[in-house]
């Protein structure tokens, strides 16, 4: 309970405990607080309690509600819930709202109720409930009666909600409608939020929205966002397109106030490295991975060269030969202005600990945390980029929670890889407010059925049946019954493992429980027939793998014929080429997301690049894009 609320309750005479208040509310509508009004009395034309009344504490408002007629009682409860919301007592505020009949509220109070009800639902992660609250028929009918501050609060909540639900078009519409209710200071923040909404959309969708739109304001935003998200343009080409857009849209709000990431383009052009050293292993246990990353980089490099784009001079260094710090020093002395690599975590840590960095390093792996202590003159020089399993596990938790699930079963391999993914998912899931109802590990050595049977507690069902049969001494008709407290399953597995787990779940009566997974379950288009065993699984997906017309991937497929296990590393290499000229842009504009082949890339404050992947669902053995959230 917050300090403010404790103080207000301490001042109430007589003093009243939270338990007593809760009991008071629960009995409120059953106590016959005067006569119940008819539906006509509860119409949209009721008058509100005069706003000139003195401010009451929560305890006083609940006492007033207890002794008032039903209509006034509902209004007192609403005022108490609003105070509790301001004091961050969100669950208590929600409980109060459950005891309010919205039909008894005046038009003004109904608007306030709808805003608060939707806001609290969003705080609780119940986004579809919030959407229902904001789209009720009565609220829509009252649009013309809303005051300016109500329009502003409702619009801000709806814009945020639509962005969370992946409805970019609706989110942009709300942001632009908000402009008329905002002060000059607030307009800048709203424009920044609008740009972040646009940057979460795919380049293809932005281009399609730009073509569909006729209104110059909307069309201009979509066109500008499409330019910013283009994967194929160099920085020089992007800047030229932005300047051309400004000439064609001189009165657009963004023409004289470009988003910060676009304002930096000129400086990025001047600062592009003219020589790059690529330090990846050619020998040892990481040799094949190093080759895949290097080939992905080179494929993007030659594609840019073929398009006439400016490209740096390259120096290829075998990081498996010699001390990494010495190799780095030699690269500096040879005139390199950027190093891409190394891949080995121990080498990344060695570079970080050496504290001798003078040119930027884009490492192809992560260490726990850089040891640098930023000061006023500090410049980030070690950047970390990789295919962290933890990113995908956390995103699986976020997606499942956004889609309304709360009780998760985790099925993962008995390995360090499985431990890492399980820990990341569990930490994120619990932080969001979810519950882990079970965790089971498999070895992959013929134990899938046993593990899943135990997970679903079918063994307990069979034990109950045998005991009952023994007691009654007769044969009984029996159908096993799985546990009912699971509303989603998170599976950590590779393609081969997942193709055995999903049918086994169906065999054990769990075919209707939504399954979420990481990109590792996907075997690529070549495995469409085998992938049918994965039908229905929602999974984080690399654009590199699911986009039909990914020209760079097609070129790599033809040249290298990579096995599925290494496809992600080719994408990592291709993204490192897209990243190298934009590192300072991503570092300075930390809300900026770069559309890459491994996902949307965003830099954290410690120089690590986090990936926000696309989502797909398996249907008839094919990965289909899953843009918007699904209502459970």
Buried (B, 14 or more C-beta within 10 A) or exposed (E): EEEBBEEBBEEBEEEBEBEEBBEBBEEBBEEEBEEBBEEEBBEEEBEBBEEEEEEBBBBBBBBBBBEBEBBBBBBBBBBBBBBBBEBEBBEBBBBBBEBBBBBBBBBBBBBBBBBBBBBBBBBBBBBBBBBBBBEBEBBEEBEEEBEEEBBBBBBBBBBBBBBBBBBBBBBBBBBBEBBEBBEEEBBEEBBBBBBBBBBBBBBBBBBBBBEEBEEEBBBBBBBBBBBBBBBBBBBBBBBBBBEEBBEEBEEBBBBEEBBBBBEBBBEBBEBBBEBBBBBBBBEEEBBBBBBBBBBBBBBBBBBBEEEEBEBBEBBEBBBBEEEBBEBBBBBBEEEBBBBBBBBBBEBBBBBBEBEEBEBBBBBBBBBEEBEBEEEEEEEBBBBBBBBBBBBBBBBBBBBBBBBBBBBBBBBBBBBEBBBBBBEBBBBBBEEBEBEBBBBBBBEBEEBBBEBBBBBBBBEBBBEEBEEEEEEEEEEEEEEBBBBEEBBBBBBBBBBEBBBBBBBBBBEBBBEEBBBBBBBBBBBBBEBBEEBBBBBBBBBBBBBBBBBEEBEBBEBBBEEBEBEBBBBBBBBBBBBBBBBBBBBBBBBBBEBBBBBBBBBBBBBEEBBBBBBBBBBBBBBEBBBEBBEEBBEE
